[in-house]
Amino acid sequence: MARIKVDLHPIYNNSKAIDKALQDAFEEAIDCKIKEVEIIPGKGSGQLRKKVERFLQLPHIKSKYHRIENDSKNFGRLFVYFRFDK
């Protein structure tokens, strides 16, 4: 199964770049009908993860995905799943 992976470590201090990277990943997933996006905010202080969670709760973003799942083995990443009607 195809998966899009978004590592936010290189752009941790650039809010606009983070939003753009996440938005681009979502658009690519929807365009290519990829059902899973892996987002890696890292394990640091949690500020980047909070930024990602706020992004995912935006109404125009929340309507695009089906569910979010935290990785049980690594709390520094999360998975966003999409559902496409056949």
Secondary structure by P-SEA (a helix, b strand, c coil): cbbbbbbcccccccaaaaaaaaaaaaaaaaaacccbbbbbcccccaaaaaaaaaaaacaaaaacccccccccccccbbbbbbbbcc
